[in-house]
Amino acid sequence: MPHRQATSPSTPPRHRVRGALKWLHLWLGLMVGTVFALVALSGTVLTFQREILLAQHPEWTRHPLPSADAQAKAFTRLLAEWQPRGLRSADIPTARLPVWQAYFPDGERRYFDPASGELLLIRNADNDPVLWLRELHTHLLYGETGEDLLGVCGLIAIFLLLSGLYLWWPRKGALAASLRWHAGPPTRRWLSWHRSTGALLLPLLLLATVTGVAIVYHDAVRPALRWSFDDGPEVVPPLPMAPREADMDWAAILRAAQAAVKGGELRRISPPDDKDALVTIRYRAIGEWHPNGRSQVWLDPYAARVVQVHNATRQGAGARIDEAMYPLHGGFIGGWPWQWAVAASGLLPLFFLVTGFLFWRARRRRTVTDS
């Protein structure tokens, strides 16, 4: 058991609270901190997942994007060959990722030539380390149960960060001294490194952690934010359309969608299925932070006619805050400076875990020596 100083009934309540917080901060940090560090480290890698993929396949960037009509022809082929095998949706080729990225059950992704629709690559958590890390980062490799555990670990991590701030908070006039790194002795060194770094970089790590927890608990966070900002009702999608035997002109469908989004970038197509013939296309409206956008356009594919458009930038403040969580967490805004800042934040939990452990070990050794 950890060494704890005895407290008497006359000990001021503030000191008792502080002592309890120190004990909780230390032991929760040593136990949950390992999971926190692993998840954060995987997030550092995932911040550069697109760059890693393109570095592995530089040939994808050697040719200009084909015309919209050529892409529509390729998508027609994709649907004919791959929708019966589970294709659910596909990202339209862009300069950022100049191939079709199609999504299949169990998290599998397949990549196709933007003009011909030829299969280029199959990725899943079993054959791709980055997708394995993604599964670790989002589900702890354990499905929905792992996601629930991840949420609990995230809440504990927020407690660790805020309790660490409380324990560090300096007396008046002692701010500069509280931020110094000391070379020795060991207990003072590791504690000063742990506290000073935490105090200086707390806003960055707290933002990354809070947004991550908000993503895990999205189903509760979004309604709470919308209620707090009095957003009004959610957008209601159009009623399903009955499928029928008829040809679909994908070039015309994409042209109609592009005309309807008024400068937005079409990003992800969800094709019709056997229950609903409507085509849903996600697009990135002007001013959106999300890399794939949260705006949507629904179309009648038989007439290449727009049925409904949802522009996410015209939502209430609560919904916009909710949809900012993912791009903030993933480093998708502000260009490379924020991307590198988010990547750096993923290294901090490991630093705190190591310095916290070294402090505990040094203190334990000193206690044994003094006894």
C-alpha positions as CSV (number, residue, x, y, z in Angstrom):
1,M,0.0,0.0,0.0
2,P,1.2,3.6,-0.6
3,H,2.7,5.5,2.2
4,R,0.2,8.0,3.7
5,Q,0.6,10.5,6.4
6,A,-1.7,10.0,9.3
7,T,-4.3,12.7,9.7
8,S,-5.9,13.8,13.0
9,P,-9.4,15.1,13.5
10,S,-7.9,18.6,13.9
11,T,-6.5,18.5,10.3
12,P,-8.1,21.3,8.3
13,P,-10.7,20.0,5.8
14,R,-8.7,21.6,2.9
15,H,-5.6,19.6,3.8
16,R,-7.6,16.4,4.1
17,V,-9.1,17.0,0.6
18,R,-5.7,17.8,-0.7
19,G,-4.2,14.6,0.7
20,A,-7.0,12.5,-0.7
21,L,-6.6,14.2,-4.1
22,K,-2.8,13.4,-4.1
23,W,-3.5,9.8,-3.3
24,L,-6.2,9.5,-6.0
25,H,-4.2,11.4,-8.6
26,L,-1.1,9.2,-8.0
27,W,-2.9,5.8,-8.1
28,L,-5.4,6.5,-10.8
29,G,-2.6,8.0,-12.9
30,L,-0.5,4.9,-12.5
31,M,-3.4,2.5,-13.3
32,V,-5.6,4.3,-15.8
33,G,-2.6,6.4,-17.1
34,T,-1.3,3.4,-19.0
35,V,-4.5,3.1,-21.1
36,F,-4.6,6.9,-21.5
37,A,-1.0,6.9,-22.8
38,L,-1.6,4.1,-25.3
39,V,-4.7,5.7,-26.7
40,A,-3.0,9.1,-26.9
41,L,0.0,7.6,-28.7
42,S,-2.2,5.9,-31.2
43,G,-3.9,9.3,-31.7
44,T,-0.5,10.8,-32.5
45,V,0.0,8.3,-35.4
46,L,-3.6,8.8,-36.6
47,T,-3.1,12.5,-36.9
48,F,-1.0,11.7,-39.9
49,Q,-2.9,8.7,-41.3
50,R,-3.6,10.3,-44.7
51,E,0.0,11.3,-45.1
52,I,1.2,7.8,-44.1
53,L,-1.2,6.2,-46.6
54,L,0.0,8.4,-49.5
55,A,3.6,7.9,-48.5
56,Q,3.0,4.1,-48.9
57,H,1.3,4.7,-52.3
58,P,3.0,7.7,-53.9
59,E,1.8,6.5,-57.4
60,W,-1.7,7.7,-56.5
61,T,-0.6,11.3,-56.6
62,R,1.2,11.1,-59.9
63,H,-1.8,11.7,-62.2
64,P,-4.3,14.6,-62.2
65,L,-7.8,13.9,-61.1
66,P,-10.1,12.8,-63.9
67,S,-13.2,14.7,-65.0
68,A,-16.4,14.5,-63.1
69,D,-18.0,12.4,-65.9
70,A,-15.0,9.9,-65.8
71,Q,-15.4,9.7,-62.0
72,A,-19.2,9.1,-62.4
73,K,-18.4,6.2,-64.8
74,A,-16.0,4.7,-62.3
75,F,-18.6,4.9,-59.5
76,T,-21.1,3.2,-61.7
77,R,-18.6,0.3,-62.0
78,L,-18.0,0.3,-58.3
79,L,-21.7,-0.1,-57.5
80,A,-22.2,-2.8,-60.1
81,E,-19.2,-4.9,-58.8
82,W,-19.0,-4.1,-55.1
83,Q,-22.4,-3.1,-53.7
84,P,-23.5,-6.7,-53.8
85,R,-20.3,-7.5,-51.7
86,G,-21.1,-5.0,-49.0
87,L,-20.1,-1.5,-50.2
88,R,-21.9,1.0,-48.0
89,S,-20.5,4.3,-49.1
90,A,-17.5,5.9,-50.9
91,D,-15.5,9.0,-50.6
92,I,-15.2,10.9,-53.9
93,P,-11.5,11.4,-55.0
94,T,-10.1,14.8,-54.1
95,A,-6.6,16.4,-54.2
96,R,-6.1,15.3,-50.6
97,L,-6.9,11.7,-51.4
98,P,-7.0,11.2,-55.2
99,V,-8.7,7.7,-55.2
100,W,-12.1,6.3,-54.3
101,Q,-12.1,5.2,-50.7
102,A,-15.0,2.8,-50.2
103,Y,-16.3,1.5,-46.8
104,F,-17.4,-2.1,-46.2
105,P,-18.6,-4.0,-43.1
106,D,-16.3,-4.7,-40.1
107,G,-14.3,-1.5,-40.8
108,E,-12.7,-2.7,-44.1
109,R,-11.8,-0.1,-46.6
110,R,-11.0,-0.6,-50.3
111,Y,-9.4,1.9,-52.7
112,F,-10.2,2.2,-56.4
113,D,-8.7,4.1,-59.3
114,P,-10.5,7.4,-59.7
115,A,-11.1,7.0,-63.5
116,S,-11.4,3.3,-64.1
117,G,-12.8,2.0,-60.8
118,E,-10.1,-0.7,-60.7
119,L,-9.3,-2.1,-57.3
120,L,-6.0,-0.8,-55.9
121,L,-5.9,-1.8,-52.2
122,I,-7.7,-3.5,-49.4
123,R,-7.2,-2.4,-45.8
124,N,-8.5,-3.7,-42.6
125,A,-7.4,-3.9,-38.9
126,D,-5.8,-7.3,-39.6
127,N,-3.5,-6.2,-42.4
128,D,-2.9,-2.5,-41.8
129,P,-1.2,-1.2,-38.6
130,V,-2.8,2.2,-38.9
131,L,-6.3,0.8,-39.0
132,W,-5.4,-1.4,-36.1
133,L,-4.3,1.7,-34.2
134,R,-7.6,3.3,-35.2
135,E,-9.5,0.5,-33.7
136,L,-7.4,0.7,-30.5
137,H,-8.0,4.5,-30.4
138,T,-11.8,4.3,-30.9
139,H,-12.8,1.0,-29.3
140,L,-9.8,-0.4,-27.4
141,L,-10.0,-3.4,-29.8
142,Y,-13.1,-4.5,-28.1
143,G,-16.1,-3.2,-30.0
144,E,-18.9,-1.3,-28.3
145,T,-17.8,-2.5,-24.9
146,G,-14.3,-1.1,-25.5
147,E,-15.8,2.2,-26.5
148,D,-17.7,2.3,-23.2
149,L,-14.5,1.6,-21.3
150,L,-12.7,4.2,-23.3
151,G,-15.3,6.8,-22.3
152,V,-14.8,5.9,-18.6
153,C,-11.0,6.2,-19.0
154,G,-11.5,9.6,-20.7
155,L,-13.6,10.9,-17.8
156,I,-10.9,9.7,-15.3
157,A,-8.3,11.4,-17.5
158,I,-10.2,14.7,-17.2
159,F,-10.3,14.2,-13.4
160,L,-6.5,13.6,-13.4
161,L,-5.8,16.7,-15.4
162,L,-8.1,19.0,-13.3
163,S,-6.9,17.5,-10.0
164,G,-3.3,17.9,-11.2
165,L,-4.1,21.6,-11.9
166,Y,-5.5,22.0,-8.4
167,L,-2.5,20.3,-6.7
168,W,0.0,22.4,-8.7
169,W,-1.8,25.8,-8.2
170,P,0.9,28.1,-6.7
171,R,0.7,30.5,-3.9
172,K,0.6,34.2,-4.7
173,G,3.9,35.4,-6.1
174,A,5.2,31.8,-6.6
175,L,4.2,31.2,-10.2
176,A,7.7,31.4,-11.7
177,A,9.1,29.0,-9.0
178,S,6.2,26.6,-9.6
179,L,7.1,26.3,-13.3
180,R,10.8,25.5,-12.8
181,W,12.3,22.2,-13.7
182,H,14.7,20.9,-11.0
183,A,17.7,18.6,-11.6
184,G,17.6,16.9,-8.3
185,P,17.1,15.3,-5.9
186,P,15.1,12.6,-7.8
187,T,11.8,13.2,-6.0
188,R,12.0,16.9,-6.6
189,R,13.2,16.5,-10.2
190,W,10.4,14.1,-11.3
191,L,7.7,16.0,-9.5
192,S,8.8,19.4,-10.9
193,W,9.0,18.0,-14.5
194,H,5.5,16.4,-14.1
195,R,3.9,19.4,-12.6
196,S,5.5,22.2,-14.7
197,T,4.9,20.5,-18.0
198,G,1.3,19.7,-17.0
199,A,0.7,23.3,-16.0
200,L,2.1,24.7,-19.2
201,L,0.5,22.3,-21.7
202,L,-2.7,21.6,-19.8
203,P,-5.0,23.6,-22.2
204,L,-3.8,21.5,-25.2
205,L,-4.1,18.2,-23.6
206,L,-7.4,19.1,-21.9
207,L,-8.9,20.1,-25.2
208,A,-7.8,16.9,-26.8
209,T,-9.2,14.8,-24.0
210,V,-12.5,16.7,-23.6
211,T,-13.2,16.5,-27.4
212,G,-12.4,12.8,-27.4
213,V,-14.8,12.1,-24.5
214,A,-17.5,14.2,-26.3
215,I,-17.1,12.1,-29.4
216,V,-17.5,8.9,-27.3
217,Y,-20.6,10.3,-25.6
218,H,-21.9,12.0,-28.7
219,D,-25.5,10.7,-28.3
220,A,-25.7,12.6,-25.0
221,V,-23.5,15.6,-25.7
222,R,-25.2,16.7,-28.9
223,P,-28.7,16.9,-27.4
224,A,-27.3,18.7,-24.3
225,L,-25.5,21.3,-26.4
226,R,-28.5,21.8,-28.6
227,W,-30.7,22.3,-25.6
228,S,-28.2,24.6,-23.9
229,F,-28.1,26.9,-27.0
230,D,-31.8,26.5,-27.8
231,D,-31.1,25.2,-31.3
232,G,-34.6,24.0,-32.1
233,P,-35.4,20.6,-33.7
234,E,-32.9,18.5,-35.6
235,V,-33.1,18.4,-39.4
236,V,-35.5,15.6,-40.5
237,P,-34.3,13.7,-43.6
238,P,-36.8,13.1,-46.4
239,L,-39.0,10.1,-46.3
240,P,-37.6,7.0,-48.0
241,M,-38.2,6.4,-51.7
242,A,-39.4,3.1,-53.0
243,P,-36.8,1.4,-55.2
244,R,-37.7,0.5,-58.8
245,E,-36.1,-1.0,-61.8
246,A,-34.6,2.0,-63.7
247,D,-31.3,3.3,-64.8
248,M,-29.3,5.9,-62.8
249,D,-27.2,8.5,-64.5
250,W,-24.5,9.1,-62.0
251,A,-22.9,12.0,-64.0
252,A,-26.3,13.8,-63.9
253,I,-26.8,13.0,-60.2
254,L,-23.4,14.4,-59.3
255,R,-24.0,17.5,-61.4
256,A,-27.3,18.1,-59.7
257,A,-25.8,17.7,-56.3
258,Q,-22.9,20.0,-57.1
259,A,-25.2,22.7,-58.4
260,A,-27.3,22.4,-55.2
261,V,-24.5,22.8,-52.7
262,K,-23.4,26.3,-54.0
263,G,-19.6,26.0,-53.8
264,G,-19.4,23.2,-51.4
265,E,-17.3,20.1,-52.0
266,L,-19.0,16.8,-52.5
267,R,-17.3,14.2,-50.3
268,R,-19.1,10.9,-49.6
269,I,-21.8,9.1,-51.5
270,S,-24.2,6.6,-49.9
271,P,-25.9,4.8,-52.7
272,P,-29.5,3.5,-52.8
273,D,-30.3,0.2,-51.1
274,D,-33.2,-2.3,-51.2
275,K,-35.2,-0.2,-48.7
276,D,-34.6,3.4,-49.8
277,A,-33.8,4.5,-53.3
278,L,-32.7,8.0,-52.2
279,V,-29.0,8.9,-52.7
280,T,-27.4,10.7,-49.8
281,I,-24.2,12.7,-50.4
282,R,-22.3,14.3,-47.7
283,Y,-20.6,17.6,-48.6
284,R,-18.3,20.1,-47.0
285,A,-20.0,23.5,-47.1
286,I,-17.9,26.6,-47.2
287,G,-16.7,27.3,-43.7
288,E,-17.0,23.8,-42.3
289,W,-14.1,22.4,-40.3
290,H,-15.0,18.7,-40.7
291,P,-12.8,17.2,-43.5
292,N,-15.8,15.4,-45.0
293,G,-18.4,17.9,-44.0
294,R,-21.5,17.3,-42.0
295,S,-23.8,18.9,-44.6
296,Q,-26.0,16.6,-46.8
297,V,-27.9,16.6,-50.0
298,W,-30.6,14.0,-50.8
299,L,-31.5,13.2,-54.4
300,D,-33.9,11.2,-56.4
301,P,-31.5,9.1,-58.5
302,Y,-34.0,8.2,-61.3
303,A,-34.7,11.9,-62.1
304,A,-31.3,13.3,-61.0
305,R,-33.3,15.7,-58.9
306,V,-32.5,17.3,-55.5
307,V,-35.0,16.4,-52.8
308,Q,-33.5,18.2,-49.8
309,V,-30.4,20.0,-48.7
310,H,-29.0,20.4,-45.2
311,N,-26.2,23.0,-44.8
312,A,-24.5,22.3,-41.5
313,T,-23.2,25.9,-41.2
314,R,-26.8,27.2,-40.8
315,Q,-27.5,25.1,-37.7
316,G,-27.7,26.5,-34.2
317,A,-24.6,27.1,-32.1
318,G,-25.0,23.9,-30.1
319,A,-25.0,21.6,-33.2
320,R,-22.0,23.6,-34.6
321,I,-20.0,23.1,-31.4
322,D,-20.8,19.4,-31.4
323,E,-19.6,19.1,-35.0
324,A,-16.4,20.9,-34.2
325,M,-15.3,18.2,-31.7
326,Y,-14.0,15.8,-34.3
327,P,-12.0,18.2,-36.4
328,L,-10.5,19.8,-33.3
329,H,-9.6,16.3,-31.9
330,G,-8.2,15.0,-35.1
331,G,-6.1,18.1,-36.1
332,F,-8.1,18.9,-39.2
333,I,-8.3,22.7,-38.8
334,G,-5.7,25.4,-39.1
335,G,-3.3,23.5,-41.3
336,W,-0.1,21.9,-40.2
337,P,0.5,23.9,-37.0
338,W,-2.7,22.5,-35.3
339,Q,-2.0,19.1,-36.8
340,W,1.4,19.0,-35.2
341,A,0.0,20.5,-31.9
342,V,-2.6,17.7,-31.7
343,A,0.1,15.1,-32.5
344,A,2.3,16.5,-29.8
345,S,-0.5,16.3,-27.3
346,G,-0.6,12.6,-27.8
347,L,2.9,12.3,-26.4
348,L,2.1,14.1,-23.2
349,P,0.2,11.3,-21.3
350,L,3.2,9.0,-21.7
351,F,5.5,11.7,-20.3
352,F,3.2,12.2,-17.3
353,L,2.9,8.4,-16.8
354,V,6.7,8.0,-16.8
355,T,7.5,11.0,-14.6
356,G,4.7,10.1,-12.2
357,F,6.0,6.6,-11.9
358,L,9.6,7.8,-11.4
359,F,8.4,10.2,-8.7
360,W,6.5,7.4,-6.9
361,R,9.5,5.1,-7.1
362,A,12.0,7.8,-5.9
363,R,9.7,8.7,-3.0
364,R,9.2,5.1,-2.1
365,R,12.9,4.5,-2.0
366,R,13.4,7.6,0.2
367,T,10.7,6.4,2.6
368,V,12.3,3.0,2.9
369,T,15.8,4.6,3.5
370,D,14.4,6.9,6.1
371,S,12.5,4.2,8.0
